[in-house]
Amino acid sequence: MSATGTAASEDLGMADERLDVARAMVHDHVASGRAPSVAAIVMRRGEVLLAEAAGVQRPGGPELTLDHTWALASATKPITAAVLMSLVEEGRVGIYEPVIEHLPELAGSTHDDVLVHHLFTHTAGWESPLFSGRMAAFIASGDLPPLTLDRDLLSHIFLTLAFDPIRFCEVGEVMAYANVNYELISEIIRRTTGDTLQAAMQARIFDPLGMDHSALIVPDSLLDNTVRRAPDLPFGEADDTTGLALQGELVEQADAGGAGGFASPRDLATFAQALLDGGIHDGSRILAPSSVRAMTTNQIPGTPAVFGPDATVAEGSWGYGFSVICEQRWPWFGGGLVPMGSVTHPGAGGVNYWIDLEHQIVGVFFEILTEMSDMLEPISGLSHRFQDVITGAVVE
């Protein structure tokens, strides 16, 4: 069901007073000055319980709405994963086949054993150019070698790094989160379909779900609808940490499936609800239930994870596109009450959403961060607390 209207909370086993707290949090967060823009949607069993927006679309601009289009950053990855899973269902790509079957540029090296599965789960054994600083240095140098492929500049940058990965462990030993894995998935999709990732995403996800305020390559019709952040805020302009901004032509015209997507809160809630419903929305099926299970199941049990140069946990817990919540949680990125087995994916800059499979809840929380750590942690963010209030509102 689309994220429109609101249902009676008592009919869906949710406490009114807790939902009122969650609504107030959205507006108070903006009033406090901690965030200039916040939008949130909560659905249970396909019914909208909360739909709030506060703040402005851009500095000095109009009031924010739930249909304004946000840069998703890494929250793009589950959508890209869903596109590839649709190709898996068609027998055009195999999850447990070598990546070099599709990308021969990686052949003849230590990467021959990397499977599509390892790209999905960030277990190829490669360092993250983002957290090593290699990407920022690469962009700052301006020394971009020619790429024989006809790609936009951001995809060019990502693929140049992806086709020259730095190995730090054996394949499958450690999960190391990296955009390059999903840029290689993006390239597999392009070569399999013979078109852009944008075209595949539009045909296989956006159009069937009615996601009219979403795009990978932002069309002129949506440019004025996108949310903007002040240049002095995180990702307002390129900085020394990442070398990237979440606005401007570089990202808005990028066919980049690792971090280049745009969507409204309503649209992302619709995508998440379709997955919760087993891959179907209003009679349109985008995925089989088996694909949804693969996306939302921990595919690397017992595999440790590293995030950045020195942040490690004993259990990575990742599905095909989503982080699968386990007993070891990352600080700042999610609520402590959200049950294990739920799935989520944040995006740098303040985007987050989660699917609580146990309670049949979809939650979307978008905010513009005003403070972020060098590890891209959302220090000023409220999403983790918001998730706990929503989970605590469940009474049956």
KETOR-769789 format. One record per residue (C-alpha): residue number from 1; residue in one letter; x negated, y negated, z. Coordinates in Angstrom, 1 decimal. Each point is the difference from the previous one (the first is absolute). Layout:
R;seq;type;east;north;up
R;NUM;a;X;Y;Z
...
This chain:
R;seq;type;east;north;up
R;1;m;0.0;0.0;0.0
R;2;s;-1.3;-3.5;-0.8
R;3;a;-1.1;-2.4;2.7
R;4;t;3.2;-2.2;-0.1
R;5;g;2.6;-0.7;2.6
R;6;t;-0.2;1.1;3.7
R;7;a;1.6;2.9;1.7
R;8;a;1.3;0.3;3.5
R;9;s;-2.8;1.1;2.3
R;10;e;2.2;2.0;2.4
R;11;d;1.1;2.2;-2.9
R;12;l;-3.6;0.9;-0.7
R;13;g;-1.3;0.7;3.5
R;14;m;-1.9;-3.3;0.4
R;15;a;0.1;-2.4;3.0
R;16;d;1.3;-3.4;-0.9
R;17;e;-2.0;-1.8;2.6
R;18;r;-3.3;1.5;-1.3
R;19;l;0.8;-0.9;-3.5
R;20;d;0.8;-3.6;1.2
R;21;v;-3.5;0.0;1.5
R;22;a;-1.5;1.1;-3.3
R;23;r;1.9;-2.8;-1.9
R;24;a;-1.2;-2.6;2.4
R;25;m;-3.6;1.2;-0.4
R;26;v;0.1;-0.8;-3.7
R;27;h;1.1;-3.6;0.6
R;28;d;-2.0;-0.5;3.2
R;29;h;-3.2;1.1;-1.8
R;30;v;0.4;-2.8;-2.5
R;31;a;1.1;-2.6;2.6
R;32;s;-3.1;0.8;2.1
R;33;g;-2.3;-0.9;-2.9
R;34;r;-1.5;3.5;-0.2
R;35;a;1.4;0.6;-3.5
R;36;p;1.4;-2.4;-2.6
R;37;s;2.1;2.7;-1.6
R;38;v;1.6;3.3;1.3
R;39;a;2.6;2.3;-1.6
R;40;a;1.4;3.3;1.5
R;41;i;2.4;2.7;-1.0
R;42;v;1.1;3.0;2.0
R;43;m;2.2;2.8;-1.3
R;44;r;1.3;3.1;1.7
R;45;r;1.6;2.9;-1.9
R;46;g;0.1;-2.2;-3.1
R;47;e;1.8;-2.9;1.7
R;48;v;-1.5;-3.5;0.6
R;49;l;-0.1;-0.9;3.7
R;50;l;-2.3;-3.0;-0.1
R;51;a;-0.9;-2.4;-2.9
R;52;e;-1.8;-3.1;1.1
R;53;a;-2.2;-2.6;-1.6
R;54;a;-1.7;-3.1;1.6
R;55;g;-2.4;-2.6;-1.1
R;56;v;-0.8;-1.2;-3.5
R;57;q;-0.8;1.6;-3.3
R;58;r;-3.1;-2.2;-0.4
R;59;p;-1.6;-2.9;1.9
R;60;g;2.6;-2.8;0.0
R;61;g;2.2;2.1;-2.2
R;62;p;3.6;1.3;0.3
R;63;e;1.3;2.3;2.7
R;64;l;-1.2;3.6;-0.3
R;65;t;2.6;2.6;-1.1
R;66;l;0.0;3.8;-0.1
R;67;d;-0.2;-0.1;-3.8
R;68;h;-3.3;-1.9;-0.2
R;69;t;-2.8;2.0;-1.5
R;70;w;-3.1;0.7;2.2
R;71;a;-3.4;1.3;-0.9
R;72;l;-0.1;3.5;1.4
R;73;a;-3.8;0.5;0.0
R;74;s;-0.6;3.6;1.1
R;75;a;3.6;0.7;0.7
R;76;t;0.1;0.5;-3.8
R;77;k;-1.7;3.4;0.3
R;78;p;3.1;2.1;0.9
R;79;i;1.8;-1.4;-3.1
R;80;t;-3.0;0.9;-2.1
R;81;a;-0.1;3.5;1.6
R;82;a;3.7;0.4;-0.8
R;83;v;-0.7;-0.7;-3.7
R;84;l;-2.7;2.6;-0.1
R;85;m;2.1;2.5;1.9
R;86;s;2.7;-0.4;-2.8
R;87;l;-2.7;1.0;-2.5
R;88;v;-0.9;3.0;2.2
R;89;e;3.6;1.1;-0.2
R;90;e;-0.1;-0.2;-3.8
R;91;g;-3.1;2.3;-0.1
R;92;r;-2.2;-2.8;-1.4
R;93;v;-2.4;-0.3;2.9
R;94;g;-1.0;2.6;2.6
R;95;i;-0.6;-1.0;3.6
R;96;y;-2.7;2.7;0.5
R;97;e;-1.9;-0.5;-3.2
R;98;p;-3.3;-1.9;-0.4
R;99;v;0.2;-3.7;-0.6
R;100;i;-2.5;0.3;-2.8
R;101;e;2.7;1.8;-2.1
R;102;h;1.6;-3.5;-0.3
R;103;l;-3.0;-2.2;0.6
R;104;p;-3.1;1.5;-1.7
R;105;e;-2.0;-3.1;1.0
R;106;l;-0.5;1.6;3.4
R;107;a;-1.2;3.3;-1.4
R;108;g;-3.6;1.4;0.3
R;109;s;-0.6;-1.3;3.5
R;110;t;0.8;0.8;3.6
R;111;h;3.6;-0.9;-0.8
R;112;d;1.0;3.1;-2.0
R;113;d;1.7;1.6;3.0
R;114;v;2.2;-3.0;0.7
R;115;l;3.7;1.0;-0.5
R;116;v;3.0;-2.2;-0.5
R;117;h;1.0;1.1;3.5
R;118;h;-3.2;-1.8;1.3
R;119;l;0.9;-3.2;-1.6
R;120;f;3.5;0.1;1.5
R;121;t;-1.4;0.6;3.5
R;122;h;-3.2;-2.2;-0.2
R;123;t;-2.1;3.1;0.6
R;124;a;-2.3;-0.2;-3.1
R;125;g;-3.0;-0.7;2.3
R;126;w;-0.6;-3.4;-1.4
R;127;e;-0.6;-3.2;1.9
R;128;s;2.5;-2.8;-0.2
R;129;p;-1.4;-2.9;-2.1
R;130;l;2.4;-2.3;1.9
R;131;f;-1.4;0.8;3.5
R;132;s;-3.6;0.4;-1.1
R;133;g;0.1;-3.5;-1.4
R;134;r;-1.0;1.3;-3.4
R;135;m;3.2;-1.3;-1.7
R;136;a;-0.3;-3.6;1.4
R;137;a;-3.7;-0.1;-1.0
R;138;f;0.9;1.3;-3.4
R;139;i;2.7;-2.6;-0.6
R;140;a;-2.2;-2.8;1.4
R;141;s;-2.9;0.9;-2.3
R;142;g;2.1;-0.4;-3.1
R;143;d;-2.1;2.8;-1.5
R;144;l;2.7;2.1;-1.4
R;145;p;-1.3;2.7;-2.4
R;146;p;2.1;0.5;-3.1
R;147;l;2.6;2.7;0.3
R;148;t;1.0;1.8;-3.2
R;149;l;3.6;0.1;1.1
R;150;d;2.5;-2.8;-0.7
R;151;r;0.9;-0.9;3.5
R;152;d;0.8;-3.2;1.9
R;153;l;-2.7;-1.6;2.1
R;154;l;1.0;1.4;3.4
R;155;s;0.4;3.6;-1.4
R;156;h;-3.3;-0.5;-1.7
R;157;i;-1.7;-0.8;3.3
R;158;f;1.7;2.9;1.8
R;159;l;-0.7;2.5;-2.7
R;160;t;-3.6;-1.1;-0.4
R;161;l;-0.6;0.8;3.7
R;162;a;2.2;3.2;-0.2
R;163;f;-2.0;1.4;-2.9
R;164;d;-3.2;-0.6;2.0
R;165;p;0.9;1.2;3.5
R;166;i;-2.4;0.4;2.9
R;167;r;0.2;3.3;1.7
R;168;f;-0.4;0.2;3.7
R;169;c;1.2;3.5;0.8
R;170;e;1.1;3.2;-1.8
R;171;v;3.4;0.1;-1.7
R;172;g;2.8;0.6;2.5
R;173;e;-2.0;-0.4;3.2
R;174;v;1.1;-3.5;1.1
R;175;m;2.9;-2.3;-1.0
R;176;a;-1.4;-3.5;-1.0
R;177;y;2.8;-2.4;-1.0
R;178;a;-0.9;-1.7;-3.3
R;179;n;1.8;-1.9;-2.7
R;180;v;-2.1;1.7;-2.7
R;181;n;1.7;3.3;0.6
R;182;y;3.4;-1.4;-1.1
R;183;e;-1.6;-2.0;-2.8
R;184;l;-1.1;3.4;-1.4
R;185;i;3.5;1.3;0.5
R;186;s;1.2;-3.0;-1.9
R;187;e;-2.4;0.8;-2.8
R;188;i;1.2;3.6;-0.1
R;189;i;3.6;-1.3;-0.4
R;190;r;-1.0;-2.3;-2.8
R;191;r;-1.8;2.7;-2.0
R;192;t;2.8;2.5;0.6
R;193;t;2.8;-2.3;-1.0
R;194;g;-1.9;-1.9;-2.7
R;195;d;1.2;-3.3;1.4
R;196;t;-0.6;-2.4;2.9
R;197;l;0.6;0.9;3.6
R;198;q;2.5;-2.8;0.1
R;199;a;2.0;1.7;-2.8
R;200;a;0.0;3.3;1.9
R;201;m;1.0;-1.6;3.3
R;202;q;2.7;-2.0;-1.7
R;203;a;1.5;3.0;-1.8
R;204;r;-0.4;2.6;2.8
R;205;i;0.5;-2.1;3.2
R;206;f;1.2;-3.6;-0.4
R;207;d;2.7;0.5;-2.6
R;208;p;1.6;3.1;1.4
R;209;l;0.1;-1.5;3.5
R;210;g;1.2;-3.4;-1.1
R;211;m;-3.1;-1.7;1.4
R;212;d;0.5;-3.2;-2.0
R;213;h;-2.3;-2.2;2.1
R;214;s;-3.0;2.4;-0.3
R;215;a;-2.9;0.2;-2.4
R;216;l;-3.6;1.0;-0.4
R;217;i;-0.8;-2.6;-2.7
R;218;v;2.2;-2.9;1.2
R;219;p;2.1;-1.4;-2.9
R;220;d;0.7;-3.7;-0.5
R;221;s;3.5;0.6;1.3
R;222;l;-1.3;1.0;3.4
R;223;l;-2.9;-2.4;0.4
R;224;d;2.0;-2.8;1.6
R;225;n;1.6;2.6;2.3
R;226;t;-3.2;1.2;1.6
R;227;v;-1.0;-0.8;3.6
R;228;r;-3.0;-2.2;0.3
R;229;r;-2.4;-0.6;2.9
R;230;a;-2.1;-3.0;0.9
R;231;p;-3.5;0.2;-1.3
R;232;d;-1.5;0.0;3.5
R;233;l;1.9;3.1;1.1
R;234;p;-1.2;3.6;-0.5
R;235;f;0.1;0.9;-3.7
R;236;g;1.1;-3.6;-0.9
R;237;e;-3.2;-0.2;-2.0
R;238;a;-3.0;2.3;-0.7
R;239;d;-2.3;0.3;3.0
R;240;d;-3.3;1.6;0.9
R;241;t;1.6;3.1;1.5
R;242;t;2.0;1.3;-2.9
R;243;g;-0.6;-2.4;-2.9
R;244;l;3.7;0.1;-0.7
R;245;a;3.1;-2.1;0.5
R;246;l;3.6;1.3;-0.1
R;247;q;1.2;-2.7;-2.3
R;248;g;-1.1;-1.4;-3.3
R;249;e;-0.5;1.5;-3.5
R;250;l;-2.7;2.5;1.0
R;251;v;2.4;2.1;2.1
R;252;e;3.3;-1.1;-1.6
R;253;q;-1.0;1.2;-3.5
R;254;a;-1.8;3.2;1.2
R;255;d;1.1;3.5;-1.0
R;256;a;-1.6;1.1;3.3
R;257;g;1.8;2.9;1.9
R;258;g;-2.2;-0.1;3.1
R;259;a;0.9;-3.5;1.1
R;260;g;1.7;-2.0;-2.8
R;261;g;3.7;0.5;0.5
R;262;f;2.7;-2.6;0.8
R;263;a;3.5;0.7;1.4
R;264;s;2.7;-1.6;2.0
R;265;p;0.9;1.3;3.5
R;266;r;3.3;1.2;-1.4
R;267;d;-1.7;1.9;-2.8
R;268;l;-2.5;1.7;2.2
R;269;a;2.7;1.0;2.4
R;270;t;1.8;1.6;-2.9
R;271;f;-3.1;1.9;-1.1
R;272;a;-0.5;1.3;3.5
R;273;q;3.6;1.0;0.4
R;274;a;-0.1;1.9;-3.3
R;275;l;-2.9;2.1;1.5
R;276;l;1.9;0.5;3.2
R;277;d;2.9;1.3;-2.1
R;278;g;-2.2;2.5;-1.7
R;279;g;-0.9;-2.0;-3.1
R;280;i;3.4;-1.2;-1.1
R;281;h;1.8;-3.4;0.0
R;282;d;3.6;-0.6;-1.1
R;283;g;-0.1;3.1;-2.2
R;284;s;-3.4;-0.8;-1.5
R;285;r;-2.8;2.5;0.9
R;286;i;-3.5;-1.3;-0.1
R;287;l;-1.6;3.1;1.7
R;288;a;0.8;3.5;1.0
R;289;p;0.3;0.7;3.7
R;290;s;-3.2;2.1;-0.2
R;291;s;-1.9;-3.0;-1.2
R;292;v;1.3;-2.1;2.8
R;293;r;-1.0;2.7;2.5
R;294;a;-3.5;0.0;-1.4
R;295;m;-0.2;-3.8;0.2
R;296;t;1.2;0.0;3.7
R;297;t;-1.9;3.0;1.3
R;298;n;-3.5;-0.1;1.5
R;299;q;-2.0;1.6;-2.8
R;300;i;-3.4;-0.1;1.8
R;301;p;0.6;1.5;3.5
R;302;g;-3.1;0.0;2.2
R;303;t;-1.9;-2.4;-2.3
R;304;p;-1.6;-3.0;1.8
R;305;a;0.3;-3.5;-1.4
R;306;v;-2.2;-3.1;-0.2
R;307;f;1.4;-3.5;-0.5
R;308;g;-2.7;-2.4;-0.8
R;309;p;-3.6;0.5;1.1
R;310;d;0.5;1.3;3.5
R;311;a;3.7;0.4;0.9
R;312;t;0.7;3.8;0.1
R;313;v;2.7;2.3;1.2
R;314;a;0.1;3.8;0.3
R;315;e;3.1;0.4;-2.2
R;316;g;0.6;-1.9;-3.2
R;317;s;3.5;1.3;-0.6
R;318;w;0.8;-1.1;-3.5
R;319;g;2.6;1.1;-2.6
R;320;y;0.2;-0.7;-3.7
R;321;g;0.3;-3.7;0.3
R;322;f;0.9;-0.5;3.6
R;323;s;-1.6;0.0;3.4
R;324;v;1.7;2.7;2.1
R;325;i;0.2;-1.1;3.6
R;326;c;-1.7;2.3;2.5
R;327;e;-1.1;-0.2;3.6
R;328;q;-3.1;-2.1;-1.0
R;329;r;1.2;-3.4;-1.2
R;330;w;-1.8;-3.0;-1.4
R;331;p;0.1;-3.1;2.1
R;332;w;2.3;-2.8;-1.2
R;333;f;1.4;1.9;-3.0
R;334;g;3.1;1.7;1.4
R;335;g;2.2;0.4;3.0
R;336;g;-0.7;2.5;2.8
R;337;l;3.6;1.1;0.3
R;338;v;0.4;1.0;-3.6
R;339;p;0.1;3.8;0.0
R;340;m;-2.7;2.2;-1.3
R;341;g;0.6;1.2;-3.5
R;342;s;1.4;-3.4;-1.1
R;343;v;-1.8;-1.6;-2.9
R;344;t;-1.2;-3.5;-0.7
R;345;h;-2.3;-2.1;-2.1
R;346;p;-1.1;-3.5;0.9
R;347;g;-1.3;-2.6;-2.4
R;348;a;-2.7;-2.5;0.8
R;349;g;1.3;-3.5;0.6
R;350;g;3.1;1.1;2.1
R;351;v;2.1;2.5;-2.0
R;352;n;1.1;3.2;1.7
R;353;y;2.8;2.6;-0.2
R;354;w;0.8;3.3;1.5
R;355;i;2.3;3.0;-0.4
R;356;d;1.1;1.7;3.2
R;357;l;1.0;3.4;-1.2
R;358;e;1.2;1.2;3.4
R;359;h;2.4;-2.9;0.6
R;360;q;0.8;-0.6;-3.7
R;361;i;-1.2;-3.6;0.2
R;362;v;-1.6;-2.2;-2.7
R;363;g;-1.8;-3.1;1.3
R;364;v;-1.6;-2.8;-2.0
R;365;f;-1.9;-2.9;1.7
R;366;f;-1.7;-2.6;-2.2
R;367;e;-1.9;-2.9;1.5
R;368;i;-2.7;-2.4;-1.0
R;369;l;-2.9;0.5;2.4
R;370;t;-1.8;-3.0;1.5
R;371;e;-2.7;2.1;1.7
R;372;m;-1.7;3.1;-1.2
R;373;s;-3.2;1.8;1.1
R;374;d;-3.0;0.8;-2.3
R;375;m;1.5;3.5;-0.1
R;376;l;3.2;-1.4;-1.5
R;377;e;1.9;0.7;3.3
R;378;p;3.2;-2.1;0.3
R;379;i;-1.0;-1.8;3.2
R;380;s;2.8;-2.5;-0.2
R;381;g;2.5;2.6;-1.2
R;382;l;3.2;1.1;1.6
R;383;s;0.8;3.1;-2.0
R;384;h;-1.1;2.5;2.6
R;385;r;2.1;-1.6;2.7
R;386;f;3.0;-0.3;-2.3
R;387;q;-0.3;3.7;-0.8
R;388;d;0.1;0.9;3.7
R;389;v;3.1;-2.2;0.6
R;390;i;1.8;1.7;-2.9
R;391;t;-1.0;3.5;1.1
R;392;g;1.1;-0.9;3.5
R;393;a;3.4;-1.0;-1.3
R;394;v;0.8;3.6;-0.9
R;395;v;2.5;1.4;2.5
R;396;e;1.3;3.0;-1.8
